[in-house]
Amino acid sequence: MDATREHGESERSVRVLAGRVTLDGNLGVPANPRGVVLFAHGSGSGRFSPRNRYVAQELRAAGLATLLIDLLTADEEVVDAQTRHLRFDIPLLAERLVGATDWLLDNPDTRDLSIGYFGASTGAGAALVAAVERPDAVGAIVSRGGRPDLAGDALARVRAPTLLIVGGYDLQVITINREALKVLPGENKLAIVPGATHLFEEPGALEEVTRLAREWFLDHLRSKRAG
């Protein structure tokens, strides 16, 4: 594995077996982590997304391990760039997330940690479906500009506390997320970031997303060793 250093924290390249494929990922584990967050990127994005990498860096600074993976293989990325259909294949993406979750449960650095999902756009729909498949492992979900409607019938079976974050100017997605709140059982919350659009590119918007996500994960993820 190739190891890199980022702001004094260890982040290494990993190969994650997920079903019938092996996915490329970056795993970062700070000292004494309180949990681990698995990123489910949105359509047309990957583990090198500047937005997700910024959020991951801040989560690690707060004591949370992170795993960013490419949900599609290199060959699938080539096909998807032409057809744009795999990025919306929620069952496929959810299957890959379940595989990555099982990998975290087997990995010595993360097997004692509760798992959180950070999903963006279509990746949020896949994260909700995957959480239903691994209810005892997934302790919290954060959706950034997500499409929870793509989770379909699984939405009503999500047990993990779920935070939905949407930009104030992302009106269609706000409506979608408000409808999802009516279906999600258990603890859930909608947070609207004023003045932000879908990608949270406005000054301070991504920082607010990160703050909200960090607090949600720290409130709900606990080391299994700690109880």
Secondary structure, DSSP 8 states (H G I E B T S, - for coil): --EEEETTEEEEEEEEEETTEEEEEEEE--SS-S-EEEEE--TT--TT-HHHHHHHHHHHHTT-EEEEE-SS-HHHHHHHHHH--GGG-HHHHHHHHHHHHHHHHHSTTTTTB-EEEEEETHHHHHHHHHHHHSTTTEEEEEEES--GGGGGGGGGG--S-EEEEEETT-HHHHHHHHHHHTT--SSEEEEEETT--TT--STTHHHHHHHHHHHHHHHH--BGGG-
